[in-house]
């Protein structure tokens, strides 16, 4: 199973980083980053299956196709911001990690504005005006 390979890569990176940290602490972060990038590259290979699945769903829905792309963008922003914030925390930069998370939240809000406007328009059309 692929999850065992992912876990093995993660454990090897963690052990190697711990060993190097004892002798050259400044090099340990490079091992962590290399491990994370290797894991991310491994996961990119499997994203094709996910995109095929999302494409199938997109082709089957009749209403709300405009919202589907917003939903995907929000998921991507959330994952990228979280991934980056975790890398920053691993490097000991929790202040930067917090700002990356804040930026991700603000960008998600920005992406959600058209959806909120559509919902407000729908409510305005459905509810009688006084």
N, CA and C atoms as an extended XYZ file, in Angstrom:
390
Properties=species:S:1:pos:R:3:atomname:S:1:resname:S:1:resid:I:1 pbc="F F F"
N         0.833       -1.186        0.000 N   UNK     1
C         0.000        0.000        0.000 CA  UNK     1
C         0.878        1.250        0.000 C   UNK     1
N         0.376        2.262       -0.636 N   UNK     2
C         1.122        3.506       -0.746 CA  UNK     2
C         1.293        4.219        0.586 C   UNK     2
N         0.342        4.044        1.482 N   UNK     3
C         0.448        4.738        2.771 CA  UNK     3
C         1.662        4.247        3.556 C   UNK     3
N         2.023        2.995        3.395 N   UNK     4
C         3.199        2.472        4.086 CA  UNK     4
C         4.477        3.107        3.537 C   UNK     4
N         4.516        3.333        2.227 N   UNK     5
C         5.662        4.010        1.627 CA  UNK     5
C         5.750        5.455        2.112 C   UNK     5
N         4.614        6.124        2.185 N   UNK     6
C         4.587        7.508        2.666 CA  UNK     6
C         5.073        7.568        4.109 C   UNK     6
N         4.559        6.668        4.936 N   UNK     7
C         4.976        6.633        6.346 CA  UNK     7
C         6.460        6.299        6.477 C   UNK     7
N         6.954        5.397        5.648 N   UNK     8
C         8.370        5.034        5.697 CA  UNK     8
C         9.246        6.230        5.327 C   UNK     8
N         8.860        6.961        4.307 N   UNK     9
C         9.611        8.160        3.917 CA  UNK     9
C         9.597        9.174        5.055 C   UNK     9
N         8.430        9.372        5.653 N   UNK    10
C         8.318       10.312        6.767 CA  UNK    10
C         9.162        9.905        7.956 C   UNK    10
N         9.133        8.644        8.311 N   UNK    11
C         9.925        8.167        9.448 CA  UNK    11
C        11.424        8.257        9.162 C   UNK    11
N        11.832        7.900        7.949 N   UNK    12
C        13.254        7.996        7.588 CA  UNK    12
C        13.726        9.442        7.647 C   UNK    12
N        12.915       10.349        7.140 N   UNK    13
C        13.264       11.768        7.190 CA  UNK    13
C        13.366       12.265        8.619 C   UNK    13
N        12.443       11.836        9.462 N   UNK    14
C        12.451       12.251       10.869 CA  UNK    14
C        13.688       11.716       11.599 C   UNK    14
N        14.017       10.454       11.377 N   UNK    15
C        15.184        9.848       12.026 CA  UNK    15
C        16.470       10.512       11.533 C   UNK    15
N        16.583       10.692       10.219 N   UNK    16
C        17.771       11.332        9.652 CA  UNK    16
C        17.915       12.764       10.167 C   UNK    16
N        16.811       13.469       10.243 N   UNK    17
C        16.835       14.844       10.762 CA  UNK    17
C        17.271       14.867       12.224 C   UNK    17
N        16.782       13.925       13.006 N   UNK    18
C        17.166       13.860       14.425 CA  UNK    18
C        18.648       13.573       14.593 C   UNK    18
N        19.183       12.685       13.768 N   UNK    19
C        20.607       12.346       13.847 CA  UNK    19
C        21.456       13.554       13.452 C   UNK    19
N        21.087       14.198       12.354 N   UNK    20
C        21.857       15.347       11.871 CA  UNK    20
C        21.746       16.516       12.845 C   UNK    20
N        20.585       16.674       13.468 N   UNK    21
C        20.366       17.782       14.406 CA  UNK    21
C        21.348       17.729       15.570 C   UNK    21
N        21.765       16.518       15.960 N   UNK    22
C        22.712       16.377       17.067 CA  UNK    22
C        24.095       16.912       16.702 C   UNK    22
N        24.449       16.856       15.412 N   UNK    23
C        25.778       17.281       14.989 CA  UNK    23
C        25.778       18.635       14.284 C   UNK    23
N        24.810       18.863       13.436 N   UNK    24
C        24.709       20.117       12.655 CA  UNK    24
C        23.247       20.553       12.638 C   UNK    24
N        22.790       21.249       13.687 N   UNK    25
C        21.380       21.622       13.772 CA  UNK    25
C        20.884       22.469       12.595 C   UNK    25
N        21.778       23.265       12.011 N   UNK    26
C        21.347       24.130       10.917 CA  UNK    26
C        21.034       23.346        9.642 C   UNK    26
N        21.554       22.125        9.515 N   UNK    27
C        21.283       21.306        8.333 CA  UNK    27
C        20.017       20.465        8.482 C   UNK    27
N        19.540       20.291        9.697 N   UNK    28
C        18.375       19.442        9.929 CA  UNK    28
C        17.138       19.968        9.211 C   UNK    28
N        16.976       21.277        9.147 N   UNK    29
C        15.802       21.846        8.484 CA  UNK    29
C        15.795       21.513        7.000 C   UNK    29
N        16.973       21.425        6.390 N   UNK    30
C        17.044       21.071        4.975 CA  UNK    30
C        16.599       19.628        4.747 C   UNK    30
N        16.911       18.765        5.675 N   UNK    31
C        16.459       17.372        5.570 CA  UNK    31
C        14.943       17.315        5.725 C   UNK    31
N        14.413       18.096        6.656 N   UNK    32
C        12.958       18.140        6.847 CA  UNK    32
C        12.285       18.651        5.578 C   UNK    32
N        12.802       19.721        5.014 N   UNK    33
C        12.209       20.286        3.795 CA  UNK    33
C        12.306       19.295        2.635 C   UNK    33
N        13.439       18.635        2.494 N   UNK    34
C        13.606       17.647        1.427 CA  UNK    34
C        12.623       16.489        1.602 C   UNK    34
N        12.439       16.055        2.846 N   UNK    35
C        11.499       14.966        3.121 CA  UNK    35
C        10.078       15.389        2.775 C   UNK    35
N         9.721       16.596        3.180 N   UNK    36
C         8.371       17.100        2.914 CA  UNK    36
C         8.142       17.235        1.411 C   UNK    36
N         9.125       17.756        0.691 N   UNK    37
C         8.975       17.893       -0.757 CA  UNK    37
C         8.887       16.533       -1.444 C   UNK    37
N         9.639       15.570       -0.950 N   UNK    38
C         9.560       14.208       -1.490 CA  UNK    38
C         8.167       13.626       -1.257 C   UNK    38
N         7.644       13.811       -0.058 N   UNK    39
C         6.288       13.333        0.248 CA  UNK    39
C         5.257       14.051       -0.615 C   UNK    39
N         5.422       15.351       -0.776 N   UNK    40
C         4.489       16.121       -1.583 CA  UNK    40
C         4.538       15.660       -3.040 C   UNK    40
N         5.718       15.422       -3.563 N   UNK    41
C         5.855       14.908       -4.929 CA  UNK    41
C         5.202       13.552       -5.087 C   UNK    41
N         5.334       12.713       -4.083 N   UNK    42
C         4.712       11.396       -4.094 CA  UNK    42
C         3.195       11.536       -4.126 C   UNK    42
N         2.687       12.486       -3.383 N   UNK    43
C         1.240       12.691       -3.335 CA  UNK    43
C         0.700       13.311       -4.624 C   UNK    43
N         1.508       14.132       -5.284 N   UNK    44
C         1.078       14.731       -6.543 CA  UNK    44
C         0.747       13.671       -7.580 C   UNK    44
N         1.476       12.587       -7.543 N   UNK    45
C         1.233       11.474       -8.459 CA  UNK    45
C        -0.194       10.952       -8.294 C   UNK    45
N        -0.670       10.937       -7.064 N   UNK    46
C        -1.995       10.390       -6.787 CA  UNK    46
C        -3.125       11.407       -6.960 C   UNK    46
N        -2.769       12.650       -7.181 N   UNK    47
C        -3.796       13.670       -7.379 CA  UNK    47
C        -4.588       13.457       -8.665 C   UNK    47
N        -4.026       12.770       -9.611 N   UNK    48
C        -4.733       12.506      -10.872 CA  UNK    48
C        -6.041       11.769      -10.615 C   UNK    48
N        -6.010       10.794       -9.744 N   UNK    49
C        -7.221       10.050       -9.408 CA  UNK    49
C        -8.266       10.975       -8.792 C   UNK    49
N        -7.828       11.847       -7.924 N   UNK    50
C        -8.749       12.783       -7.280 CA  UNK    50
C        -9.341       13.729       -8.312 C   UNK    50
N        -8.515       14.254       -9.218 N   UNK    51
C        -9.019       15.170      -10.238 CA  UNK    51
C        -9.967       14.468      -11.208 C   UNK    51
N        -9.696       13.217      -11.523 N   UNK    52
C       -10.627       12.452      -12.366 CA  UNK    52
C       -11.978       12.299      -11.679 C   UNK    52
N       -11.955       12.011      -10.391 N   UNK    53
C       -13.187       11.876       -9.610 CA  UNK    53
C       -13.955       13.200       -9.582 C   UNK    53
N       -13.247       14.305       -9.326 N   UNK    54
C       -13.899       15.615       -9.292 CA  UNK    54
C       -14.461       15.997      -10.659 C   UNK    54
N       -13.763       15.634      -11.717 N   UNK    55
C       -14.252       15.895      -13.066 CA  UNK    55
C       -15.538       15.116      -13.338 C   UNK    55
N       -15.607       13.879      -12.875 N   UNK    56
C       -16.819       13.075      -13.020 CA  UNK    56
C       -17.985       13.724      -12.288 C   UNK    56
N       -17.747       14.159      -11.080 N   UNK    57
C       -18.806       14.828      -10.306 CA  UNK    57
C       -19.242       16.102      -11.011 C   UNK    57
N       -18.283       16.881      -11.475 N   UNK    58
C       -18.594       18.147      -12.147 CA  UNK    58
C       -19.463       17.915      -13.384 C   UNK    58
N       -19.169       16.878      -14.135 N   UNK    59
C       -19.938       16.578      -15.343 CA  UNK    59
C       -21.340       16.071      -15.026 C   UNK    59
N       -21.557       15.536      -13.840 N   UNK    60
C       -22.863       14.994      -13.473 CA  UNK    60
C       -23.802       16.031      -12.877 C   UNK    60
N       -23.289       17.114      -12.319 N   UNK    61
C       -24.163       18.102      -11.703 CA  UNK    61
C       -24.719       19.040      -12.770 C   UNK    61
N       -25.931       19.512      -12.519 N   UNK    62
C       -26.552       20.420      -13.482 CA  UNK    62
C       -26.623       21.841      -12.944 C   UNK    62
N       -26.787       21.992      -11.646 N   UNK    63
C       -26.873       23.318      -11.050 CA  UNK    63
C       -25.670       23.558      -10.149 C   UNK    63
N       -25.269       24.792      -10.054 N   UNK    64
C       -24.203       25.154       -9.131 CA  UNK    64
C       -22.803       24.901       -9.642 C   UNK    64
N       -22.646       24.809      -10.967 N   UNK    65
C       -21.297       24.563      -11.500 CA  UNK    65
C       -20.345       25.703      -11.179 C   UNK    65
N       -20.864       26.924      -11.089 N   UNK    66
C       -20.010       28.070      -10.755 CA  UNK    66
C       -19.470       27.936       -9.339 C   UNK    66
N       -20.271       27.368       -8.458 N   UNK    67
C       -19.848       27.217       -7.067 CA  UNK    67
C       -18.861       26.074       -6.891 C   UNK    67
N       -18.881       25.119       -7.789 N   UNK    68
C       -17.988       23.972       -7.700 CA  UNK    68
C       -16.529       24.420       -7.792 C   UNK    68
N       -16.234       25.310       -8.728 N   UNK    69
C       -14.848       25.778       -8.866 CA  UNK    69
C       -14.420       26.582       -7.644 C   UNK    69
N       -15.339       27.352       -7.069 N   UNK    70
C       -15.019       28.104       -5.849 CA  UNK    70
C       -14.696       27.139       -4.718 C   UNK    70
N       -15.482       26.075       -4.606 N   UNK    71
C       -15.260       25.089       -3.561 CA  UNK    71
C       -13.883       24.420       -3.708 C   UNK    71
N       -13.513       24.093       -4.926 N   UNK    72
C       -12.201       23.481       -5.165 CA  UNK    72
C       -11.088       24.467       -4.822 C   UNK    72
N       -11.242       25.731       -5.220 N   UNK    73
C       -10.233       26.739       -4.905 CA  UNK    73
C       -10.079       26.917       -3.398 C   UNK    73
N       -11.190       26.909       -2.684 N   UNK    74
C       -11.136       27.045       -1.230 CA  UNK    74
C       -10.379       25.867       -0.612 C   UNK    74
N       -10.643       24.658       -1.087 N   UNK    75
C        -9.924       23.486       -0.578 CA  UNK    75
C        -8.429       23.583       -0.857 C   UNK    75
N        -8.072       24.016       -2.057 N   UNK    76
C        -6.656       24.147       -2.410 CA  UNK    76
C        -5.980       25.188       -1.524 C   UNK    76
N        -6.623       26.339       -1.343 N   UNK    77
C        -6.046       27.384       -0.492 CA  UNK    77
C        -5.864       26.863        0.933 C   UNK    77
N        -6.863       26.159        1.455 N   UNK    78
C        -6.772       25.639        2.826 CA  UNK    78
C        -5.606       24.664        2.969 C   UNK    78
N        -5.467       23.745        2.020 N   UNK    79
C        -4.386       22.768        2.113 CA  UNK    79
C        -3.011       23.411        1.933 C   UNK    79
N        -2.889       24.315        0.978 N   UNK    80
C        -1.590       24.960        0.728 CA  UNK    80
C        -1.178       25.827        1.917 C   UNK    80
N        -2.127       26.590        2.460 N   UNK    81
C        -1.813       27.442        3.614 CA  UNK    81
C        -1.425       26.591        4.820 C   UNK    81
N        -2.156       25.512        5.055 N   UNK    82
C        -1.830       24.635        6.189 CA  UNK    82
C        -0.472       23.980        5.996 C   UNK    82
N        -0.204       23.494        4.790 N   UNK    83
C         1.077       22.860        4.486 CA  UNK    83
C         2.231       23.826        4.716 C   UNK    83
N         2.084       25.048        4.224 N   UNK    84
C         3.130       26.051        4.375 CA  UNK    84
C         3.318       26.435        5.842 C   UNK    84
N         2.209       26.603        6.569 N   UNK    85
C         2.295       26.952        7.989 CA  UNK    85
C         2.992       25.844        8.783 C   UNK    85
N         2.713       24.596        8.452 N   UNK    86
C         3.392       23.485        9.142 CA  UNK    86
C         4.889       23.497        8.858 C   UNK    86
N         5.257       23.793        7.612 N   UNK    87
C         6.686       23.889        7.286 CA  UNK    87
C         7.347       25.004        8.090 C   UNK    87
N         6.661       26.138        8.193 N   UNK    88
C         7.209       27.255        8.964 CA  UNK    88
C         7.367       26.879       10.435 C   UNK    88
N         6.382       26.190       10.995 N   UNK    89
C         6.478       25.760       12.395 CA  UNK    89
C         7.620       24.771       12.591 C   UNK    89
N         7.799       23.862       11.619 N   UNK    90
C         8.908       22.909       11.705 CA  UNK    90
C        10.252       23.627       11.695 C   UNK    90
N        10.304       24.764       11.019 N   UNK    91
C        11.541       25.541       10.966 CA  UNK    91
C        11.684       26.458       12.172 C   UNK    91
N        10.701       26.419       13.083 N   UNK    92
C        10.762       27.232       14.286 CA  UNK    92
C        10.236       28.645       14.092 C   UNK    92
N         9.539       28.888       13.019 N   UNK    93
C         9.019       30.219       12.708 CA  UNK    93
C         7.503       30.241       12.893 C   UNK    93
N         7.065       30.175       14.143 N   UNK    94
C         5.625       30.119       14.407 CA  UNK    94
C         4.932       31.444       14.090 C   UNK    94
N         5.639       32.564       14.184 N   UNK    95
C         5.036       33.856       13.849 CA  UNK    95
C         4.688       33.905       12.360 C   UNK    95
N         5.606       33.438       11.521 N   UNK    96
C         5.339       33.399       10.080 CA  UNK    96
C         4.213       32.410        9.787 C   UNK    96
N         4.221       31.281       10.474 N   UNK    97
C         3.167       30.275       10.278 CA  UNK    97
C         1.796       30.869       10.575 C   UNK    97
N         1.699       31.628       11.641 N   UNK    98
C         0.428       32.261       11.990 CA  UNK    98
C        -0.041       33.232       10.927 C   UNK    98
N         0.888       33.973       10.346 N   UNK    99
C         0.519       34.939        9.301 CA  UNK    99
C         0.117       34.235        8.018 C   UNK    99
N         0.756       33.120        7.713 N   UNK   100
C         0.364       32.336        6.537 CA  UNK   100
C        -1.054       31.802        6.729 C   UNK   100
N        -1.350       31.307        7.922 N   UNK   101
C        -2.703       30.815        8.197 CA  UNK   101
C        -3.725       31.943        8.094 C   UNK   101
N        -3.382       33.110        8.631 N   UNK   102
C        -4.287       34.262        8.541 CA  UNK   102
C        -4.525       34.646        7.084 C   UNK   102
N        -3.467       34.673        6.294 N   UNK   103
C        -3.603       34.998        4.874 CA  UNK   103
C        -4.493       33.967        4.174 C   UNK   103
N        -4.328       32.699        4.513 N   UNK   104
C        -5.172       31.656        3.933 CA  UNK   104
C        -6.639       31.865        4.277 C   UNK   104
N        -6.918       32.206        5.531 N   UNK   105
C        -8.303       32.446        5.950 CA  UNK   105
C        -8.899       33.648        5.230 C   UNK   105
N        -8.110       34.704        5.103 N   UNK   106
C        -8.602       35.892        4.401 CA  UNK   106
C        -8.849       35.608        2.922 C   UNK   106
N        -7.979       34.831        2.321 N   UNK   107
C        -8.149       34.501        0.914 CA  UNK   107
C        -9.375       33.612        0.715 C   UNK   107
N        -9.631       32.701        1.643 N   UNK   108
C       -10.838       31.869        1.579 CA  UNK   108
C       -12.075       32.757        1.678 C   UNK   108
N       -12.045       33.732        2.580 N   UNK   109
C       -13.170       34.665        2.689 CA  UNK   109
C       -13.364       35.421        1.378 C   UNK   109
N       -12.264       35.872        0.779 N   UNK   110
C       -12.320       36.576       -0.498 CA  UNK   110
C       -12.956       35.700       -1.571 C   UNK   110
N       -12.579       34.422       -1.620 N   UNK   111
C       -13.149       33.503       -2.601 CA  UNK   111
C       -14.626       33.237       -2.347 C   UNK   111
N       -15.052       33.331       -1.091 N   UNK   112
C       -16.436       33.033       -0.732 CA  UNK   112
C       -17.389       34.202       -0.971 C   UNK   112
N       -16.876       35.390       -1.218 N   UNK   113
C       -17.735       36.571       -1.399 CA  UNK   113
C       -18.739       36.378       -2.539 C   UNK   113
N       -18.347       35.883       -3.722 N   UNK   114
C       -19.352       35.686       -4.776 CA  UNK   114
C       -20.457       34.702       -4.377 C   UNK   114
N       -20.103       33.685       -3.619 N   UNK   115
C       -21.101       32.720       -3.162 CA  UNK   115
C       -22.066       33.405       -2.204 C   UNK   115
N       -21.541       34.191       -1.285 N   UNK   116
C       -22.402       34.911       -0.341 CA  UNK   116
C       -23.315       35.886       -1.072 C   UNK   116
N       -22.796       36.569       -2.085 N   UNK   117
C       -23.608       37.504       -2.856 CA  UNK   117
C       -24.733       36.774       -3.589 C   UNK   117
N       -24.438       35.598       -4.127 N   UNK   118
C       -25.463       34.811       -4.811 CA  UNK   118
C       -26.546       34.359       -3.844 C   UNK   118
N       -26.154       33.968       -2.660 N   UNK   119
C       -27.129       33.546       -1.654 CA  UNK   119
C       -28.002       34.726       -1.236 C   UNK   119
N       -27.390       35.883       -1.047 N   UNK   120
C       -28.165       37.076       -0.688 CA  UNK   120
C       -29.132       37.472       -1.806 C   UNK   120
N       -28.700       37.364       -3.057 N   UNK   121
C       -29.588       37.645       -4.188 CA  UNK   121
C       -30.756       36.679       -4.216 C   UNK   121
N       -30.463       35.404       -3.986 N   UNK   122
C       -31.515       34.389       -3.963 CA  UNK   122
C       -32.518       34.671       -2.853 C   UNK   122
N       -32.032       35.010       -1.679 N   UNK   123
C       -32.926       35.332       -0.570 CA  UNK   123
C       -33.764       36.569       -0.873 C   UNK   123
N       -33.147       37.546       -1.500 N   UNK   124
C       -33.862       38.762       -1.861 CA  UNK   124
C       -34.983       38.461       -2.845 C   UNK   124
N       -34.746       37.547       -3.795 N   UNK   125
C       -35.766       37.178       -4.775 CA  UNK   125
C       -36.863       36.312       -4.170 C   UNK   125
N       -36.514       35.504       -3.172 N   UNK   126
C       -37.503       34.591       -2.577 CA  UNK   126
C       -38.374       35.270       -1.518 C   UNK   126
N       -37.788       36.174       -0.765 N   UNK   127
C       -38.533       36.819        0.313 CA  UNK   127
C       -39.290       38.032       -0.211 C   UNK   127
N       -40.538       38.177        0.206 N   UNK   128
C       -41.301       39.355       -0.239 CA  UNK   128
C       -40.755       40.628        0.380 C   UNK   128
N       -40.761       41.670       -0.411 N   UNK   129
C       -40.283       42.967        0.066 CA  UNK   129
C       -41.418       43.699        0.763 C   UNK   129
N       -41.148       44.408        1.848 N   UNK   130
C       -42.187       45.171        2.567 CA  UNK   130
C       -42.256       46.564        2.029 C   UNK   130
